[in-house]
Amino acid sequence: MAGAFVWNFFLPPPSGNLPKLVEYWFYVGNHGVKHHPDFLSSHLHKNLEPNPKFVYVNFAAFITNGFITTPPPKNPDMKRAMEEAHKIMDDAKGLMGGFAEAAVTTGKSPYPYERPGTTRFLISHFAVPDDISSEDFEANWTDWTGVSLLEKEVSPDMGYAYSALYRRVTPHGPYRYVVRSEFAGLHDKEEAGFGLLGKLRNYFGSESLRSKKIEADAALCKVVIDMYRE
């Protein structure tokens, strides 16, 4: 069972070299597989929008929080791996944080995370002001993150499975919460998927969130590479 997670939102590289960015990700992930005892899996999501804010989103799972509490500056071995990765691509930039699983709509963790290649995900991220406590946000999370809206809009053929909420537990990272919603039936319904994304974004721009000073966005994604320890 996973006890800690990393979310990493990769910005479009100035060089535009996306294959090199994937190579960079693979090098770092492969180091985790071979050398970090807590590593469980890593999943590279490709943003399906043209000209996206983030080109890839990485979701990695660990047994304990040992990895996320010892970032590269405190971990010489990982620091060396990152230095080598930057030789592959020196303009790679990701917005990363360590997270804990805070809630799941089904009440059950979705671990393990490997899914068929046809699975699609809506990944939403939330910058939440400090005056909103974690207790308040998590008590209202399905409403404030748009999950309640999403569940009203989906049809059975979209194959909606669950939504999971992740709370940032490290000081670094731009987003306090991330939500990952899984769909088994959107691979041949791209228009419907982008329709759900549009409705989420409309909600994120509503007075309901603006009044709370919560900033949010979302992306429709598919996993292009799974990496896991067998």
C-alpha positions as CSV (number, residue, x, y, z in Angstrom):
1,M,0.0,0.0,0.0
2,A,1.3,3.5,-0.9
3,G,1.9,5.9,1.9
4,A,3.3,8.9,0.1
5,F,3.1,10.5,-3.4
6,V,4.9,12.9,-5.7
7,W,3.1,15.1,-8.2
8,N,5.3,16.8,-10.7
9,F,3.8,19.2,-13.3
10,F,6.2,19.6,-16.2
11,L,6.2,22.9,-18.1
12,P,6.8,23.1,-21.8
13,P,10.6,23.1,-22.2
14,P,12.0,26.3,-24.0
15,S,13.8,24.0,-26.4
16,G,10.5,22.3,-27.3
17,N,12.2,18.9,-27.2
18,L,9.5,16.7,-25.7
19,P,11.3,13.3,-26.4
20,K,14.3,14.6,-24.4
21,L,11.9,15.6,-21.5
22,V,10.6,12.0,-21.5
23,E,14.1,10.7,-21.5
24,Y,14.9,13.0,-18.5
25,W,11.8,11.7,-16.7
26,F,12.8,8.1,-17.5
27,Y,16.3,8.5,-16.2
28,V,15.1,9.9,-12.8
29,G,12.3,7.3,-12.5
30,N,14.6,4.4,-13.3
31,H,17.0,5.6,-10.6
32,G,14.1,5.4,-8.1
33,V,13.2,1.8,-9.3
34,K,16.8,0.6,-8.8
35,H,17.9,2.6,-5.7
36,H,15.0,3.8,-3.5
37,P,13.6,1.0,-1.3
38,D,10.3,2.9,-0.9
39,F,9.6,3.2,-4.6
40,L,6.4,1.6,-5.8
41,S,5.4,3.1,-9.2
42,S,5.6,6.2,-11.4
43,H,3.1,7.2,-14.0
44,L,3.7,9.8,-16.7
45,H,0.5,11.5,-17.9
46,K,0.5,13.3,-21.2
47,N,-1.7,16.4,-21.4
48,L,-4.1,15.9,-24.4
49,E,-4.7,19.5,-25.0
50,P,-2.8,21.4,-27.7
51,N,-0.4,24.0,-26.4
52,P,-1.0,23.1,-22.7
53,K,0.2,24.8,-19.6
54,F,1.8,21.5,-18.5
55,V,2.9,19.0,-21.2
56,Y,3.3,16.1,-18.8
57,V,2.2,15.3,-15.2
58,N,4.0,12.7,-13.2
59,F,2.4,10.8,-10.4
60,A,4.7,8.6,-8.3
61,A,3.9,6.4,-5.3
62,F,6.1,5.3,-2.4
63,I,5.6,3.0,0.6
64,T,6.5,5.7,3.2
65,N,7.3,9.4,3.1
66,G,11.0,8.8,3.3
67,F,11.6,9.9,-0.3
68,I,9.5,13.1,-0.1
69,T,11.1,14.2,3.2
70,T,14.6,13.8,1.9
71,P,14.7,15.9,-1.3
72,P,17.9,15.8,-3.5
73,P,19.8,18.5,-1.5
74,K,19.5,16.2,1.5
75,N,20.1,13.0,-0.5
76,P,23.5,12.9,-2.2
77,D,22.6,9.8,-4.3
78,M,19.5,11.5,-5.6
79,K,21.3,14.7,-6.1
80,R,23.8,13.0,-8.4
81,A,21.0,11.4,-10.3
82,M,19.3,14.8,-10.9
83,E,22.6,16.3,-12.0
84,E,23.0,13.4,-14.5
85,A,19.4,13.9,-15.7
86,H,20.1,17.6,-16.3
87,K,22.9,16.6,-18.6
88,I,20.2,14.9,-20.7
89,M,18.0,18.0,-20.7
90,D,19.1,21.2,-19.0
91,D,15.9,23.1,-19.5
92,A,13.5,20.6,-17.9
93,K,11.4,22.3,-15.3
94,G,8.7,20.7,-13.1
95,L,6.6,22.0,-10.3
96,M,6.9,19.3,-7.7
97,G,5.6,18.5,-4.2
98,G,5.2,15.6,-1.9
99,F,1.6,14.5,-1.0
100,A,-0.6,12.2,1.1
101,E,-3.8,10.6,0.0
102,A,-6.5,12.6,1.8
103,A,-9.8,11.1,0.5
104,V,-11.3,8.9,-2.2
105,T,-14.9,9.1,-3.4
106,T,-15.2,5.3,-3.1
107,G,-13.7,5.2,0.3
108,K,-11.0,2.8,-0.9
109,S,-7.6,3.6,-2.2
110,P,-7.1,3.0,-5.9
111,Y,-3.7,1.3,-5.4
112,P,-2.2,-0.3,-7.4
113,Y,-2.3,2.4,-10.1
114,E,-1.5,0.5,-13.3
115,R,-4.4,0.8,-15.8
116,P,-5.1,-0.1,-19.4
117,G,-3.8,2.4,-22.0
118,T,-7.3,3.4,-22.8
119,T,-7.9,4.9,-19.4
120,R,-8.2,8.7,-19.2
121,F,-7.7,11.0,-16.3
122,L,-8.9,14.5,-15.3
123,I,-6.1,16.0,-13.1
124,S,-7.0,19.1,-11.2
125,H,-4.7,21.2,-9.0
126,F,-5.6,23.8,-6.4
127,A,-3.8,26.7,-4.8
128,V,-5.6,27.2,-1.5
129,P,-5.0,30.2,0.8
130,D,-3.6,29.6,4.2
131,D,-6.7,30.9,6.0
132,I,-8.7,27.9,4.7
133,S,-7.8,25.0,7.0
134,S,-7.1,21.5,5.8
135,E,-10.1,20.4,7.9
136,D,-12.5,22.8,6.1
137,F,-11.2,22.0,2.7
138,E,-11.3,18.3,3.1
139,A,-14.8,18.4,4.7
140,N,-16.0,20.2,1.5
141,W,-13.6,18.7,-1.0
142,T,-16.1,17.1,-3.4
143,D,-17.9,20.5,-3.8
144,W,-14.9,22.8,-3.8
145,T,-12.9,20.7,-6.3
146,G,-15.8,20.3,-8.7
147,V,-16.0,16.5,-8.1
148,S,-19.7,16.8,-7.2
149,L,-20.4,18.7,-10.4
150,L,-18.4,16.1,-12.4
151,E,-20.3,13.2,-10.9
152,K,-23.6,14.9,-12.0
153,E,-22.4,15.4,-15.5
154,V,-20.9,12.0,-16.3
155,S,-22.9,9.3,-18.2
156,P,-22.5,5.6,-17.6
157,D,-20.6,5.0,-20.9
158,M,-17.8,7.4,-19.7
159,G,-16.7,4.7,-17.2
160,Y,-16.1,7.1,-14.3
161,A,-14.4,5.1,-11.6
162,Y,-13.5,7.5,-8.7
163,S,-11.9,10.8,-7.7
164,A,-9.0,10.9,-5.3
165,L,-7.8,13.9,-3.3
166,Y,-4.1,14.4,-2.5
167,R,-2.9,16.9,0.2
168,R,0.6,18.4,-0.1
169,V,2.7,17.6,3.0
170,T,6.0,19.1,1.9
171,P,6.8,22.9,2.3
172,H,7.7,23.1,-1.4
173,G,5.2,22.8,-4.3
174,P,2.8,25.3,-5.9
175,Y,-0.4,23.4,-5.2
176,R,-1.9,22.5,-1.9
177,Y,-4.2,19.9,-3.3
178,V,-4.5,17.7,-6.4
179,V,-7.4,15.6,-7.6
180,R,-7.2,12.7,-10.0
181,S,-10.4,11.4,-11.6
182,E,-10.3,8.2,-13.5
183,F,-12.4,7.2,-16.6
184,A,-12.4,3.9,-18.4
185,G,-14.7,5.0,-21.3
186,L,-13.4,8.3,-22.6
187,H,-10.7,7.0,-24.9
188,D,-13.2,7.0,-27.9
189,K,-15.1,10.0,-26.6
190,E,-12.5,12.8,-26.6
191,E,-15.1,15.5,-27.3
192,A,-17.0,14.4,-24.2
193,G,-13.8,14.4,-22.1
194,F,-13.0,17.9,-23.2
195,G,-16.6,18.8,-22.4
196,L,-16.1,17.7,-18.8
197,L,-12.9,19.6,-18.7
198,G,-14.6,22.8,-19.9
199,K,-17.3,22.5,-17.2
200,L,-14.7,22.0,-14.5
201,R,-12.9,25.2,-15.7
202,N,-16.2,27.1,-15.8
203,Y,-16.7,26.1,-12.2
204,F,-13.2,27.0,-11.2
205,G,-13.8,30.5,-12.6
206,S,-17.1,30.9,-10.7
207,E,-17.8,33.2,-7.8
208,S,-18.0,30.2,-5.5
209,L,-14.2,29.6,-5.7
210,R,-13.2,33.2,-6.4
211,S,-14.8,34.3,-3.1
212,K,-12.6,31.8,-1.3
213,K,-9.5,32.9,-3.3
214,I,-9.0,29.3,-4.5
215,E,-7.1,29.1,-7.8
216,A,-7.6,26.0,-9.8
217,D,-7.1,24.4,-13.3
218,A,-7.4,20.9,-14.8
219,A,-6.1,18.8,-17.6
220,L,-7.4,15.8,-19.6
221,C,-4.6,13.2,-19.7
222,K,-3.6,9.7,-20.5
223,V,-0.7,7.7,-19.1
224,V,2.0,7.1,-21.7
225,I,4.5,5.3,-19.5
226,D,4.1,3.2,-16.3
227,M,7.2,2.4,-14.3
228,Y,6.9,0.1,-11.3
229,R,8.9,-2.2,-9.1
230,E,8.0,-5.9,-9.7
